[in-house]
Amino acid sequence: MANVVVVGSQWGDEGKGKIVDWLSERADVVVRFQGGHNAGHTLVIDGVTYKLSLLPSGVVRASKLSVLGNGVVIDPWALLKEIEQIATQGVAITPENLQIAENAALILPVHRELDTSREDSNSGTRIGTTRRGIGPAYEDKVGRRGLRVIDLSDPEVLESRVEALLAHHNALRRGLGEAEVDGNALIAELLAIAPKILPFAKPVWRTLGNARRQGKRILFEGAQGTMLDVDHGTYPFVTSSNTAAGQAAVGAGIGPDALDYVLGITKAYTTRVGEGPFPTEQDNEIGKGLGERGHEFGTVTGRSRRCGWFDAVMVRQALQTGGVHGIALTKLDVLDGMEELKVCVGYRIDGQEIDYLPGTQRDQARVEAIYESMPGWSESTEGARSWADLPATAVKYIRRIEELIETPVALLSTSPERDDTILVHDPFAD
């Protein structure tokens, strides 16, 4: 039985939540392997909407084990708040159905404050972050001065780790003209929350290794999208972690040979939140219409998403760097009623045509999209559950996308409801 990795193949917000939920019903373990509570997932199950940020999508199913891997950065206060919120919807989170990697890095108030200071600064490049401390926490992790979940279990270690952390952060804060952090107060806050977090802390690499030996199906859930990857995305307008599928192994503590099938979640058009290049953006009535019909507002931030035509060049690049075997095409129904559709089939820069997104920030901002026009359809695709339910022109649109991105459609989503899904190829069957 295959283990499946789910990643976004654009700039996030591709509809991963629904697809992960659809797949999680058939999985035994669901693992988040990177990102933090900057990632939003919206699930609609039997008419009930669940909005998750940090918790894996599998938590809404009591029989599944959910795991936050070591590649995730965890704000303990945000985690407890999310656990309390979802409890009001009848979902109980306990150490029996949620495990947190004991070696996962923590997000602290000092990280959130630094994130906000940078975004509000008039100097440097504004990235458009969620201001939740994700980037600064990853910086401290790489700088070897961060705190990890297991540090909460030892007051002496915790004190020394906080001292090392604040030697760096208080110097930064002085430079920014901000008050220094009181180390004793921070330690007291962490010791107070420790008893609520530590019961979930486990060596999850062992848990996943045992699950694999027992033949259980593992679903690895990515956050954001491949084009926000810190290495392969539109740098510097990216997130602070690796979002490509290869990170699933490192961020969960399992060998790469455990990743059997990679599913790239791909929206039938393109959206982006925050700053950065967007070659197919439609800052006009077309873009506005896509946003309204697609309800394009960030789950975490509530910010309106920028909208545009499908970019086959960018998606093909993301699928190649991610080693994607098949895509789940989402939000096809948002295109219903449009007379003409356009797909980006290439870029032009300084009169020269290219078939990839260039690496430099300046060139990424200057590329012009080369479009291919296709007829739209007037019929509704919403709720379709078989190819026979789709208009012929919609099928042609899908087939053309497959050709351009050089990757087959494995699943097709036609509404937020989990059962409105057409299965072409079962990822777990590989």
C-alpha positions in Angstrom: 0.0 0.0 0.0 1.4 3.4 -1.1 2.2 6.4 1.1 1.1 9.6 -0.5 2.6 13.2 -0.4 0.2 16.1 -1.1 1.7 19.4 -2.1 0.5 22.6 -3.7 1.8 23.2 -7.2 1.2 27.0 -7.3 1.4 29.7 -4.7 -0.7 27.9 -2.1 -4.5 28.1 -1.6 -5.0 25.4 -4.2 -7.7 23.5 -2.2 -5.4 21.1 -0.4 -7.6 20.9 2.6 -10.5 19.2 0.8 -8.2 16.8 -1.1 -6.3 15.8 2.0 -9.6 15.2 3.9 -10.8 13.1 1.0 -7.6 11.1 1.1 -7.3 11.0 4.8 -10.4 8.8 5.1 -8.4 6.1 3.5 -5.1 6.8 5.3 -4.1 5.6 8.8 -1.7 8.5 9.7 -1.8 12.1 8.5 1.5 14.1 8.8 2.2 17.8 8.5 5.8 18.1 7.5 6.6 21.9 7.2 5.2 25.4 7.7 3.3 26.6 10.7 0.0 28.3 11.6 0.4 30.6 8.6 -1.1 27.8 6.5 -4.9 27.7 6.2 -7.0 24.6 5.4 -10.7 24.8 5.0 -12.7 21.5 5.2 -16.4 21.1 4.4 -17.8 17.8 5.7 -21.5 17.1 5.8 -22.2 20.8 5.5 -19.9 21.7 8.5 -16.9 24.0 7.8 -13.7 23.4 9.7 -10.9 26.0 9.4 -7.5 24.7 10.4 -4.1 26.4 10.5 -1.6 24.2 12.3 -3.4 21.0 12.9 -3.3 18.3 10.2 -6.5 17.9 8.2 -6.8 14.4 9.5 -7.8 15.5 13.0 -11.4 15.8 12.1 -11.5 12.0 11.8 -11.2 10.4 15.3 -9.9 7.1 14.0 -6.8 8.7 12.4 -3.5 9.5 14.0 -2.4 13.1 13.2 1.3 14.1 13.4 3.1 17.5 13.4 6.6 16.6 12.2 9.9 18.1 13.1 9.8 20.3 10.0 6.9 22.3 11.4 7.4 25.3 13.5 4.9 25.4 16.4 3.4 28.3 18.3 2.2 26.5 21.4 -0.3 29.2 22.3 -1.8 29.2 18.8 -1.9 25.4 18.9 -3.9 25.3 22.1 -6.2 27.9 20.9 -6.9 25.9 17.7 -7.4 22.7 19.7 -9.9 24.6 21.9 -11.7 26.1 18.9 -12.1 22.8 17.1 -13.4 21.2 20.3 -16.4 23.6 20.1 -17.3 21.8 16.9 -17.2 18.4 18.5 -13.6 17.4 17.6 -11.6 16.2 20.6 -7.8 16.4 20.3 -5.9 14.2 22.7 -2.4 12.6 22.8 -4.0 9.5 21.4 -4.9 11.1 18.1 -2.2 13.9 17.9 1.5 13.6 18.2 4.0 16.5 18.0 7.6 15.8 17.1 9.7 16.5 20.3 12.4 18.0 18.1 10.1 20.5 16.4 11.0 24.2 16.7 8.9 26.6 18.8 7.5 30.0 17.7 7.7 32.5 20.5 6.2 35.9 21.0 9.6 37.5 20.2 9.3 35.9 16.7 5.9 37.3 16.1 7.0 40.8 17.1 10.1 40.7 14.9 8.0 39.5 12.0 5.7 42.5 12.4 8.5 45.0 12.9 10.1 43.9 9.6 6.8 44.0 7.7 6.0 47.5 9.0 9.5 48.8 8.3 10.0 51.2 5.4 13.4 49.7 4.6 14.1 46.4 2.9 11.7 44.3 0.9 8.1 43.7 2.1 7.3 40.0 1.6 3.7 40.1 2.7 4.0 37.5 5.5 1.2 36.6 7.9 3.2 38.2 10.7 2.9 35.0 12.8 6.6 34.6 13.4 7.2 31.7 11.0 10.3 33.2 9.3 12.1 34.3 12.4 11.5 31.0 14.1 13.0 29.1 11.1 16.0 31.6 11.2 16.6 30.7 14.9 16.3 27.0 14.1 19.0 27.3 11.4 21.1 29.6 13.6 21.0 26.9 16.3 19.7 29.2 19.0 16.0 28.2 18.8 13.9 26.4 21.3 12.4 23.0 20.6 9.3 21.3 22.1 11.4 18.9 24.2 13.2 21.9 25.8 9.9 22.6 27.7 10.5 19.4 29.8 13.7 20.7 31.4 13.7 24.0 33.3 17.5 24.3 33.4 17.9 23.6 29.7 15.0 26.0 28.9 16.6 28.8 30.9 19.9 28.4 29.0 18.2 28.2 25.6 16.2 31.3 26.3 19.3 33.1 27.4 21.1 32.2 24.1 18.0 33.2 22.1 17.6 36.6 23.7 21.3 37.4 23.4 20.5 37.6 19.7 17.0 39.0 19.8 17.6 41.7 22.3 20.5 43.0 20.2 18.1 43.2 17.3 15.4 44.9 19.3 17.9 47.5 20.5 18.8 48.3 16.9 15.1 48.6 16.1 14.5 51.0 19.0 12.3 48.4 20.8 12.3 47.4 24.4 14.3 44.2 25.3 12.5 41.0 26.2 12.3 40.0 29.9 13.9 36.6 29.9 12.4 35.6 33.2 8.9 36.5 32.1 9.3 34.5 28.9 10.5 31.5 30.8 7.6 31.7 33.2 5.2 31.8 30.2 6.8 28.7 28.7 6.8 26.8 32.0 3.1 27.6 32.4 2.2 26.2 29.0 4.6 23.2 29.1 2.2 20.8 30.9 -0.4 21.4 28.2 2.0 20.7 25.3 4.3 18.0 26.5 1.7 15.2 26.6 1.6 15.4 22.8 5.4 15.4 22.4 6.8 12.1 21.0 9.7 10.8 18.9 7.4 10.7 15.9 10.2 9.3 13.7 9.6 6.1 15.6 5.9 6.3 15.4 6.1 6.7 11.6 8.7 4.0 11.3 6.5 1.5 13.2 3.4 2.5 11.1 5.3 1.8 8.0 6.5 -1.6 9.2 2.9 -2.4 10.0 1.8 -1.6 6.5 -0.2 1.4 7.4 -1.0 4.1 4.9 0.7 7.4 5.6 -0.5 10.7 4.1 2.0 13.6 4.2 0.3 17.0 4.0 2.2 20.0 2.8 1.4 23.6 3.4 1.6 26.6 1.0 2.7 25.8 -2.5 5.9 24.7 -4.4 6.4 28.2 -5.9 6.7 29.5 -2.3 9.5 27.1 -1.6 12.5 29.0 -0.1 14.8 27.4 -2.7 12.6 26.8 -5.7 10.0 29.5 -5.4 9.8 33.2 -6.4 12.5 34.3 -4.0 12.5 36.5 -1.9 8.7 36.4 -2.0 8.5 33.0 -0.6 7.8 31.2 2.7 10.7 30.2 5.1 10.6 26.5 4.6 10.9 23.9 1.8 7.4 23.3 0.5 8.4 20.8 -2.3 7.6 17.1 -1.8 11.1 16.1 -0.9 10.7 17.9 2.4 8.1 15.3 3.5 10.9 12.8 4.3 13.1 15.3 6.2 10.3 17.1 7.9 8.7 13.9 9.2 11.8 11.9 10.1 11.3 9.1 7.6 13.3 7.9 4.6 12.7 9.2 1.1 11.9 5.6 0.0 8.7 5.9 2.0 7.3 8.5 -0.4 5.5 6.4 -3.0 3.2 8.9 -4.8 3.3 12.7 -5.0 0.0 14.4 -5.7 0.2 18.1 -6.7 -2.9 20.1 -5.9 -3.5 22.5 -8.8 -6.2 25.2 -9.1 -7.9 25.5 -12.5 -6.8 29.2 -12.5 -4.1 30.9 -10.5 -4.1 32.9 -7.3 -1.5 34.5 -5.0 -1.6 36.2 -1.6 0.8 38.9 -0.7 3.7 40.4 -2.7 5.7 39.0 -5.5 5.6 38.3 -9.3 2.4 37.0 -10.9 2.8 36.8 -14.7 -0.9 35.8 -15.4 -2.5 38.2 -12.9 -5.7 39.9 -14.1 -6.0 43.1 -12.2 -9.4 43.8 -13.9 -13.0 42.6 -14.0 -11.8 39.1 -15.0 -9.6 38.8 -11.9 -12.3 40.3 -9.7 -14.9 37.8 -11.1 -12.6 34.9 -10.4 -12.1 36.1 -6.9 -15.8 36.6 -6.2 -16.9 33.2 -7.6 -14.0 31.4 -6.0 -14.4 33.1 -2.6 -10.7 33.9 -2.8 -9.9 35.1 0.7 -7.1 33.8 2.9 -8.2 31.2 5.5 -5.6 32.6 8.0 -5.4 36.3 7.1 -8.7 37.1 5.4 -6.8 38.9 2.7 -8.1 39.0 -0.8 -6.2 36.8 -3.2 -4.8 38.1 -6.4 -6.4 36.1 -9.3 -5.4 35.3 -12.9 -5.4 32.8 -15.7 -3.9 29.3 -15.4 -0.1 29.4 -15.8 1.0 26.1 -17.4 4.6 27.2 -17.5 4.9 27.8 -13.8 2.9 24.7 -12.8 5.0 22.5 -15.1 8.2 23.9 -13.4 6.7 23.3 -9.9 5.7 19.7 -10.8 9.1 18.9 -12.1 11.0 20.2 -9.0 8.5 18.4 -6.8 8.6 15.1 -8.6 4.8 15.1 -8.9 3.2 12.0 -10.4 -0.3 13.3 -10.9 -2.4 16.4 -10.0 -5.7 17.0 -8.3 -7.4 19.8 -10.4 -9.6 21.9 -8.1 -12.1 24.7 -8.5 -13.1 23.9 -12.1 -16.6 25.1 -11.3 -15.3 28.7 -10.8 -14.8 28.9 -14.5 -18.4 28.0 -15.3 -20.1 30.6 -17.5 -17.0 32.2 -18.9 -17.1 32.6 -22.7 -13.4 32.5 -23.2 -10.6 31.0 -21.1 -6.9 31.7 -21.5 -3.9 29.6 -20.5 -0.3 30.8 -20.3 1.8 28.6 -22.5 5.0 30.5 -22.5 6.8 33.7 -21.3 8.3 36.6 -23.2 11.1 38.8 -21.9 12.8 41.5 -24.0 11.2 40.0 -27.1 12.6 36.5 -26.4 10.3 33.6 -25.7 11.3 31.3 -22.8 9.6 28.2 -21.3 10.4 28.6 -17.6 10.3 31.2 -14.9 13.7 32.9 -14.7 15.6 33.0 -11.4 16.2 36.7 -10.9 13.7 38.9 -9.1 13.9 41.5 -11.8 13.3 39.2 -14.6 10.4 37.4 -12.8 8.7 40.8 -12.4 9.2 41.6 -16.1 8.1 38.4 -17.9 5.0 38.7 -20.1 2.6 35.8 -20.4 2.0 34.2 -23.8 -1.6 33.0 -23.9 -3.6 30.4 -25.7 -7.3 31.0 -25.9 -9.9 28.3 -25.4 -13.7 28.4 -25.5 -15.5 28.3 -22.2 -18.7 26.6 -21.2 -22.1 27.8 -20.1 -23.1 24.6 -18.3 -22.5 24.0 -14.6 -19.7 21.6 -13.5 -20.4 22.1 -9.9 -21.0 18.8 -8.1 -20.0 16.7 -11.1 -18.9 13.2 -10.0 -18.0 11.6 -13.4 -16.5 12.7 -16.7 -20.0 12.2 -18.3 -21.3 15.0 -16.1 -18.8 17.5 -17.6 -19.3 19.7 -20.7 -17.2 18.7 -23.6 -15.4 22.0 -23.6 -14.5 21.6 -19.9 -13.0 18.2 -20.7 -11.0 19.8 -23.6 -9.7 22.4 -21.2 -8.6 19.7 -18.7 -6.9 17.6 -21.4 -5.0 20.7 -22.7 -3.8 21.4 -19.3 -2.5 17.9 -18.9 -0.6 18.2 -22.2 1.0 21.5 -21.2 2.0 20.5 -17.7 3.1 17.1 -18.9 1.4 15.5 -15.9 -2.0 13.6 -15.8 -5.0 14.5 -13.7 -5.5 12.0 -10.9 -8.4 13.7 -9.2 -10.8 16.4 -10.2 -12.6 18.5 -7.6 -15.9 20.2 -8.6 -17.0 21.8 -5.3 -15.9 22.3 -1.7 -17.9 19.2 -0.7 -15.6 16.2 -0.3 -17.8 13.8 -2.3 -17.8 16.1 -5.4 -14.6 14.5 -6.6 -13.9 12.5 -9.8 -11.3 9.8 -9.2 -9.2 9.1 -12.2 -6.2 7.4 -10.5 -6.0 6.2 -6.9 -2.8 7.6 -5.4 -2.9 4.9 -2.7 -2.9 2.2 -5.3 0.7 2.7 -6.4 
